[in-house]
Each structure stands twice: as structure tokens, then as C-alpha cells.
Amino acid sequence: MRRRRKTTSARPLRDASELDRVRIAIVTDAWLPQVNGVVRTLQSTRAELKKMGHDVLVISPDLFRSVPCPTYPEIRLAFASTGKVGEMLEAFSPQAVHLATEGPVCLAARRWCLQRDFPFTTAYHTQFPDYVAARTGVNPEWVWRYIKWFHGPAQAIMAATPSIAETLRAHGLTKLRHWGRGVDLATFAGAAPDPAIRALPGPVMLYVGRVAVEKNIEAFLTATHLGSKMVVGDGPALAGLKAKFPNVHFLGPKFGPDLAAAYAAADVFVFPSRTDTFGLVMIEALAAGTPVAAYPVTGPIDVLTPDVAGMADDLDTAIAEALTRDRAACAAYGQSFTWAASAGQFLQALVPITEEAVAA
């Protein structure tokens, strides 16, 4: 039998996007010090929502005891109980609850919402079934059973691209709303190229992101196109790739203006992943004026256009095509993605806690 919440100080909503100030709880298992697209998306969304005047609570793993995730120690799995997470939510009295990931912190918040018949939204940020399969060999359809169970009770599931929405529909998850991504234009638009990178023999080919098996980085590093290859980022596969590819420039993590300068210095940005839901780094590179080479798969086919990218089943072909694209066109297209627009979509996709739910 479900335990219902009898009283709350939350102001019920009719439509979150129509109110000047909304109390929004974002619960996530991905947060600092993790460095990935999910964390950057949530940080940027929170910042934009606050600019709009909304109150935002983030409940994240750093608030709890945690242990390293097996096979991926950079990610921490939090010991987040329903009681503790519920206390935080209760104190905040949210008018909308969003669960960003499928890990233990969000599981606790999910349970708290279901016990009270409170609506909540979720997001499908990561091709979790494919990631698990790449790391363990487990049949991804087994993992989809968990994904369907987790997202099934949500009043809305936010998806970044049409391809991801179609994937979710194919697995029986149909309550979908669009939530796109943006670029920090103050950082990436018009960035000056890193002179040390520009001095390398060209063309300069760049990868930015987690250095992990699911990112398919070896497909880039084994490409035969002449030039200099650079990898920016860190992750569990870094040591092995350094040993295997001694001629590649592994630059470690870069952030802010340093990252923007690396994007701007490259002749082409190579995105070899076949498992991303969006690929935030692609639009960051484009905003800096750098064309993208990628496979024609979910993520790239939704985000890129022929004017700013080369897409082919052969990565060398994609690189060669991308190198012919106009950098000014790339910059204009990349700079059309803004976090303000993304946050507006997020706000419209939220499902408010209604008067009926509060009174139940």
C-alpha cells in the first residue's frame, strides 16, 4: 500500500513554463567532479533556470557516502536512501521533480514520488544498455528491461533527438518530450586557436570526451588520414590507448577557454562514438568553427547537416569530407544552439505537482 503525503507547502502548478518562479528539484547520479555531457547539460540548465528566476535544488551523489562504480571508478555510486533523499525533497517542497539518471540517487527519489503519487519527469541522457554491453558483453535487451521499468511511471521522458525518441518508442516508452542541448557561446564562439596545436603538422584532427571503450576512440586513432591526431579528455581507457598509439597527442582534460582554443585550432573534430544520444562536444566544436567527422548514427544524424560535417560509414571518408566544409558556416550553425533555448524546452517539458496530488 502506498504512503501518501497529506500536506505540503509547495505551490501547485498549472504550467511551469507560464510562471515567473518555480521550485524545481533536479535529482541526478551524474554531477561534479564527473566530467561529461550529462553534467555539463545539468549545470548549464540549472544556471539558465536560475537566470529566469526559478529556484533549483540539485540532489547529487556528492551529498552521500559513495563507492566507485565497477569498471568505471570515476563514477561514484551513492548510498542514497529514500528517507534521506525524501527529507531533502520535503524540505524544499518542489513544484516539479525531474530525475536525470537511472542510478541510486534517482531510484530513491523515484520511490519517494511514487509513494506520494507525485508526478515526475525523467530523461534518457545515455545509451545505458549499449554502454553496459560494450563493457560487459551483456545482451543490451536485458538492460532495457530495467530502463523500461525505471522510466515507465514517469509522466514524461525527455529525449534530446528524434532518433532517441524513436528508440524509446520502440521499447514501449511513449510519453516523450523534446529537450535539446546548447553551447556556452561566451566560451566557444570566436575562440582564438591554441598556437601550439596549430603548429602541429596538418590537418589537425581532434577528439574531445571521455576516454572509454564505449566512445569507440580506436576507430579514430586507427584512421589512416594523414595529419596530427589529438585526444582531449580522461578515462579508464587512457593508459592503454597511450601505450598502443604513441604517436597520438594525448593532452589530458581541458576546460573553458583552453578547451575552446583546442577546438578552434583543430582542422576537423572527429566524433567516432556510435552510442551517444546527442554528442554535446560536436556543437561546441562547430561553434568554434570546426567541422565534424562522424558515423551516420544516432546523435550525428540528428544534430549535423551536410554543410558542416562529413558523415560516412568509413571514418577516413568522413574526415576527408569534413575538411572541405566552410568554417564560417560551421560557426554559424553551432552558435544557433543556446542553453537559454534548451532550458526553455526543459521547463516546458516538466510535469507539475497538481492541486489534486498535493491534496491526496
Sequence and secondary structure as in RCSB ss.txt:
>XXXX:A:sequence
MRRRRKTTSARPLRDASELDRVRIAIVTDAWLPQVNGVVRTLQSTRAELKKMGHDVLVISPDLFRSVPCPTYPEI
RLAFASTGKVGEMLEAFSPQAVHLATEGPVCLAARRWCLQRDFPFTTAYHTQFPDYVAARTGVNPEWVWRYIKWF
HGPAQAIMAATPSIAETLRAHGLTKLRHWGRGVDLATFAGAAPDPAIRALPGPVMLYVGRVAVEKNIEAFLTATH
LGSKMVVGDGPALAGLKAKFPNVHFLGPKFGPDLAAAYAAADVFVFPSRTDTFGLVMIEALAAGTPVAAYPVTGP
IDVLTPDVAGMADDLDTAIAEALTRDRAACAAYGQSFTWAASAGQFLQALVPITEEAVAA
>XXXX:A:secstr
             S GGG S  EEEEE S  TT  SHHHHHHHHHHHHHHHTT EEEEE GGGS EEEETTEEEE
EEE   HHHHHHHHHHH  SEEEE SSSHHHHHHHHHHHHTT   EEE  B HHHHHHHHH   HHHHHHHHHHH
HTT SEEEESSHHHHHHHHHTT   EEE    B HHHHTT    HHHHTSSSSEEEEES  SGGGTHHHHHT   
SSEEEEE   TTHHHHHHH TTSEEEE   HHHHHHHHHH SEEEE  SSBSS HHHHHHHHTT  EEE SSTTH
HHH  TTTEEE SSHHHHHHHHTTS HHHHHHHHTT BHHHHHHHHHHH     HHHHH 
